[in-house]
Amino acid sequence: MTRGRHFLQIPGPSPVPERVLRAMDMPVIDHRGPEFAKLGREVLDGCKAVFQTSGPVIIYPSSGTGAWESAIVNTLSSGDKVLMSETGHFATLWHQMAVRWGIKPEFLPGDWRRGVDPDAIHARLAEDKAREIKAVMVVHNETSTGVTSRIAEIRKAIDKAGHPALLLVDTISSLGSADYRHEEWGVDVTVSCSQKGLMLPPGLGFTAVSEKALAASKTNNLPRSYWDWHEMLKPNAGGFFPYTPATNLLYGLREAINMLLEEGLENLFARHNRLAAATRAAVNAWGLEILCQDPREYSPVLTAVVMPDGHGADNFRKVVLENYNMSLGAGLTKLAGRVFRIGHLGECNELTLLGAISGVEMGFELCGVPHKKGGVDAAMRSLTGNGEAAQPAARAVA
């Protein structure tokens, strides 16, 4: 029997705040009536502020995977070449989806410890004299690894090459937690979802689109019906949707947007960076290794921790759950059993994080995981302004 609140410290779905839960506790209304039109306009306009764009943001009743698909089928044609980068599990899944749609991705290899290399993007596009590559498709925050790619630098790399390729970016785990600027950074399609930084239950997918992307959607040849941007945009102009929307999730979305904007995006991003730094300080104090190897790419959303040799991450997570009622993120595919992930996104604050760090340190004791003591103290020092601990030496994780 477990007691007390459950610590959901996975990198999404994230805990849903009480304000959002109460906002969703409403009767279903007529999705063709004036009350719904007001709600629809409010959330569609509010999403623009969160994505930092003046262009349209399309909301689907879907997962983030649906948003991925909408980006592909509205901009590309069968046989199109695209450039992608192997940054982790979710970049690999998007690559697989593109292949299933008859797209021909070139997948730049990666070690799952670094983000997209802007120089490699520039070099490949500069080689593409025939301009056969139609899009660059990258993941902003790779949820499986805790690595955040530098989107603004990737945009500069595309421009430096003078290449017309579209830029498609997955912000499924970063939107609302990590600094992201759809319009300023020149992104053509940004995809996201509801259950991470937006602090909602799963069920909403989003695509923010540029004028260039909308133009591409008028000439590409992939079939779509449910995902068709133009079928969505026509009724969206009045606050409506072409089919039944997820009404109560939209109530929650309105409240979540209000919460994000009340805090202020700059304060929001600073809070996530502060919590992430404290988490890394704890990991370094334990003498363990952070999976991400480039400090410029440390994720503000989650931290992936490499387990010492001979100690399985899944058993450790099981012990922590059974003894301390806390869920930690699993290692995925190539990283299965070798890392665990600490989520510090959404409604997480300093005391929540310190509870999570305490649970991890107690779990190490129960499991006999070799570590140095003092991770909680290091996190507290970081949160009170005394800085991060020094970085440990990295070892290979093949």
C-alpha positions in Angstrom: 0.0 0.0 0.0 1.4 3.4 -1.1 0.8 6.6 0.9 1.2 10.2 0.0 1.3 11.8 -3.4 2.8 10.0 -6.3 5.9 11.6 -7.7 5.6 11.4 -11.5 9.1 12.3 -12.5 9.0 10.9 -16.0 9.6 13.3 -18.9 5.9 13.3 -19.8 3.1 12.9 -19.4 3.8 15.4 -16.7 1.6 16.1 -13.6 -1.6 18.0 -14.4 -2.0 21.1 -12.1 -5.1 21.5 -10.0 -6.0 24.6 -12.0 -6.1 22.7 -15.2 -8.0 19.7 -13.7 -10.7 22.1 -12.4 -10.9 23.9 -15.7 -11.6 20.6 -17.5 -14.3 19.7 -15.0 -17.0 21.3 -17.2 -20.1 20.0 -19.0 -19.7 19.2 -22.7 -21.1 22.1 -24.8 -22.3 22.4 -28.4 -19.1 22.5 -30.5 -21.1 24.5 -33.1 -22.4 27.1 -30.7 -21.2 30.6 -29.8 -19.8 29.6 -26.4 -17.5 27.1 -28.1 -16.5 29.6 -30.8 -15.2 31.9 -28.0 -13.2 29.0 -26.5 -11.8 28.0 -29.8 -10.6 31.5 -30.7 -9.0 31.9 -27.3 -7.0 28.7 -27.5 -6.0 29.2 -31.1 -4.8 32.7 -30.3 -3.2 31.6 -27.1 -1.2 28.9 -28.8 0.5 31.5 -31.0 1.9 33.2 -27.9 3.3 29.8 -26.6 4.8 28.9 -30.0 6.0 32.5 -30.4 4.5 32.9 -33.8 2.0 35.2 -35.6 1.1 32.5 -38.0 -1.5 29.7 -37.5 -1.3 26.9 -35.0 -3.5 23.9 -35.8 -4.9 21.8 -33.0 -5.7 18.1 -33.6 -7.5 15.6 -31.3 -4.3 13.4 -31.4 -1.0 12.4 -29.9 2.2 14.0 -30.9 2.6 11.2 -33.4 -0.4 12.5 -35.2 1.2 16.0 -35.4 4.3 14.3 -36.9 2.1 12.7 -39.6 0.3 16.0 -40.3 3.7 17.7 -40.9 4.7 15.0 -43.4 1.5 14.7 -45.4 0.9 18.4 -45.7 4.4 19.4 -47.0 6.0 16.4 -48.8 5.4 14.2 -51.8 6.1 10.5 -52.3 9.8 10.1 -53.2 10.9 13.4 -51.7 14.3 13.4 -50.2 14.7 14.8 -46.6 17.6 15.2 -44.2 17.2 13.9 -40.7 19.6 13.3 -37.8 19.8 10.3 -35.5 19.7 12.0 -32.1 17.7 9.3 -30.2 14.6 7.1 -30.0 12.1 9.7 -31.2 14.1 11.0 -34.1 14.3 7.3 -35.2 10.6 6.9 -34.9 9.9 10.0 -37.1 12.4 8.6 -39.6 10.5 5.4 -39.7 7.2 7.2 -40.2 8.7 9.1 -43.2 9.9 5.9 -44.7 6.4 4.4 -44.4 5.0 7.4 -46.3 7.4 6.8 -49.2 9.7 9.6 -48.2 13.4 9.0 -48.7 15.2 10.2 -45.6 19.0 10.6 -45.4 19.6 9.8 -41.7 22.8 11.4 -40.4 24.2 8.9 -37.8 24.5 9.9 -34.2 25.6 8.4 -30.9 22.5 9.4 -28.9 24.6 11.6 -26.7 24.6 14.8 -28.8 22.1 16.9 -30.7 21.9 17.8 -34.4 25.2 19.0 -35.7 24.5 22.3 -37.6 27.8 22.0 -39.4 26.9 18.6 -40.8 23.5 20.0 -41.9 25.3 22.9 -43.7 27.8 20.6 -45.3 25.2 18.2 -46.7 22.9 20.9 -48.0 25.9 22.7 -49.6 26.6 19.4 -51.5 23.0 19.2 -52.7 23.5 21.3 -55.8 20.4 20.0 -57.5 18.3 21.0 -54.5 16.8 17.5 -54.2 16.4 17.7 -50.4 13.0 19.1 -49.7 13.1 19.3 -45.9 15.3 19.2 -42.8 13.5 17.3 -40.1 14.9 17.4 -36.5 13.9 16.9 -32.9 14.4 19.9 -30.7 14.5 18.1 -27.3 15.2 14.4 -27.6 13.1 12.9 -24.8 15.0 9.6 -24.8 18.4 11.2 -24.1 18.0 14.6 -22.4 19.7 16.4 -25.3 18.4 19.7 -26.8 19.4 20.6 -30.4 20.3 24.2 -31.3 17.5 25.0 -33.7 18.5 28.6 -34.4 22.0 27.4 -35.4 20.4 24.8 -37.7 18.3 27.5 -39.4 21.5 29.6 -39.9 23.2 26.5 -41.4 20.4 26.1 -43.9 20.5 29.8 -44.8 24.3 29.7 -45.1 24.0 26.9 -47.7 21.4 29.0 -49.6 19.1 26.0 -49.6 15.3 26.2 -50.0 14.6 23.1 -47.8 11.8 23.4 -45.3 12.7 23.2 -41.6 10.4 20.8 -39.6 10.9 20.6 -35.9 9.6 18.3 -33.2 9.0 20.2 -29.9 6.9 17.4 -28.4 8.8 17.5 -25.1 10.2 21.0 -25.2 7.3 23.3 -25.9 6.3 25.2 -22.8 9.6 24.2 -21.0 12.5 25.1 -23.2 13.0 28.4 -25.1 11.6 27.9 -28.5 10.8 30.6 -31.1 9.0 29.3 -34.2 8.9 32.5 -36.1 12.2 34.2 -35.0 14.1 31.0 -35.7 12.6 30.5 -39.2 10.9 27.2 -38.6 8.4 26.1 -41.2 6.5 23.4 -39.2 6.7 22.9 -35.5 4.9 19.9 -34.0 4.0 19.4 -30.4 1.5 17.8 -28.0 -0.4 18.4 -24.8 1.0 16.2 -22.1 4.5 17.6 -21.5 5.2 21.3 -21.0 1.6 22.3 -21.6 0.7 20.2 -18.4 -2.4 18.6 -19.9 -3.5 15.0 -20.2 -2.6 13.3 -23.5 -4.9 13.9 -26.4 -4.0 17.1 -28.3 -1.5 17.5 -31.1 -0.3 20.8 -32.5 1.3 22.1 -35.7 2.5 25.7 -36.1 3.0 26.5 -39.8 4.8 29.1 -41.8 3.6 30.7 -45.1 6.2 28.7 -46.9 4.9 25.5 -45.4 1.3 26.5 -46.4 2.5 27.1 -49.9 4.1 23.6 -50.0 0.8 22.1 -48.8 -0.9 23.3 -51.9 1.4 21.5 -54.3 2.5 18.3 -52.6 0.8 15.0 -53.5 0.5 12.9 -50.3 -3.1 12.0 -49.5 -4.7 13.3 -46.3 -8.2 13.9 -44.9 -8.2 14.1 -41.1 -4.8 15.8 -41.2 -5.5 18.3 -43.9 -4.4 21.8 -42.8 -6.7 23.7 -45.1 -9.7 21.8 -43.9 -8.8 22.8 -40.4 -7.9 26.4 -41.1 -11.2 27.3 -42.8 -13.5 26.7 -39.7 -10.6 27.7 -37.3 -11.1 31.3 -38.6 -14.3 31.4 -36.6 -13.1 29.3 -33.7 -14.5 26.1 -34.9 -13.2 22.7 -36.1 -14.2 20.5 -39.1 -15.0 17.5 -36.8 -15.7 17.0 -33.1 -12.9 18.5 -31.1 -11.7 17.4 -27.6 -13.8 20.1 -25.9 -12.8 19.5 -22.3 -9.1 19.3 -23.2 -9.5 22.7 -24.8 -10.9 24.1 -21.6 -7.7 22.7 -19.9 -5.6 24.1 -22.7 -7.0 27.6 -22.1 -6.1 27.4 -18.4 -2.7 26.0 -19.1 -1.9 28.8 -21.6 -3.0 31.3 -18.9 -0.7 29.7 -16.4 2.3 29.8 -18.8 1.7 33.5 -19.7 1.1 34.5 -16.1 4.5 33.2 -15.2 6.0 34.8 -18.3 7.9 32.8 -20.9 11.3 34.1 -19.9 10.6 33.2 -16.2 9.2 29.9 -17.3 12.4 29.0 -19.2 14.6 30.3 -16.4 12.8 28.1 -13.9 13.3 25.0 -16.0 17.0 25.8 -16.6 17.4 26.3 -12.8 15.8 22.9 -12.0 17.8 21.2 -14.7 21.1 22.6 -13.3 20.2 21.4 -9.8 19.5 18.0 -11.1 22.9 17.9 -12.9 24.6 19.1 -9.8 23.1 16.1 -7.9 24.2 13.6 -10.6 27.7 15.1 -10.6 27.9 14.9 -6.8 26.9 11.2 -6.9 29.8 10.6 -9.2 27.5 9.4 -11.9 27.4 10.4 -15.6 25.0 12.5 -17.5 24.2 11.0 -20.9 24.3 14.3 -22.7 27.9 15.2 -23.5 27.8 18.8 -24.7 26.9 21.3 -22.0 25.4 23.6 -24.7 22.8 20.9 -25.3 21.8 20.0 -21.7 18.0 19.7 -21.6 15.9 21.9 -19.3 13.2 19.2 -19.6 14.9 16.1 -18.3 18.2 14.6 -17.3 19.2 11.1 -18.4 21.6 9.4 -16.0 23.9 6.6 -17.0 23.9 3.7 -14.5 27.2 2.2 -13.3 28.3 -1.0 -15.0 26.7 -4.0 -13.5 23.6 -2.2 -12.2 20.4 -2.3 -14.2 18.3 0.9 -14.5 15.0 -1.0 -14.7 15.5 -2.8 -11.4 16.5 0.5 -9.8 13.4 2.2 -11.1 11.3 -0.7 -9.8 12.8 -0.4 -6.3 12.2 3.4 -6.3 8.6 3.0 -7.4 7.8 0.2 -4.8 9.5 1.9 -1.9 9.0 5.7 -2.5 6.0 5.9 -4.9 8.0 7.7 -7.6 8.1 7.0 -11.3 11.3 7.6 -13.2 11.7 7.5 -17.0 13.0 4.3 -18.6 15.8 4.0 -21.1 14.4 3.4 -24.6 15.6 1.0 -27.3 19.4 1.4 -27.5 19.5 2.8 -23.9 17.1 0.2 -22.4 18.3 -0.8 -18.9 21.3 1.4 -19.1 19.9 4.9 -18.2 17.1 6.3 -16.2 15.5 9.7 -16.8 14.5 12.3 -14.3 11.8 14.7 -15.6 11.8 18.2 -14.3 9.2 19.9 -16.5 5.8 21.4 -16.3 4.5 22.3 -12.8 7.7 21.0 -11.1 9.3 23.4 -8.6 12.2 23.4 -6.2 10.6 21.4 -3.5 9.2 18.9 -5.9 12.6 18.4 -7.5 14.3 18.0 -4.1 11.8 15.3 -3.2 12.7 13.5 -6.5 16.4 13.8 -5.9 16.0 12.4 -2.4 14.0 9.5 -3.8 16.8 8.7 -6.3 19.5 8.9 -3.6 17.6 6.6 -1.2 17.0 4.2 -4.1 20.8 4.0 -4.7 21.2 3.0 -1.1 18.5 0.3 -1.3 19.9 -1.1 -4.6 23.6 -0.9 -3.6 24.4 1.4 -6.5 27.9 2.7 -6.1 27.7 6.5 -5.6 29.0 9.3 -3.5 26.7 10.9 -1.0 25.6 14.5 -1.1 23.5 14.7 -4.3 20.6 16.4 -2.4 22.9 18.9 -0.8 24.5 19.7 -4.1 21.0 20.3 -5.6 20.1 22.6 -2.8 23.3 24.5 -3.2 22.6 24.9 -6.9 19.0 26.1 -6.2 20.2 28.6 -3.6 22.7 30.1 -6.0 26.0 28.3 -5.2 26.4 26.8 -8.7 26.7 23.4 -10.2 29.3 20.8 -9.2 32.2 20.2 -11.5 31.6 17.9 -14.4 32.8 14.2 -14.1 34.8 12.5 -16.7 32.7 10.8 -19.4 33.0 7.2 -20.5 31.7 5.6 -23.7 28.2 4.3 -23.8 28.1 2.3 -27.0 
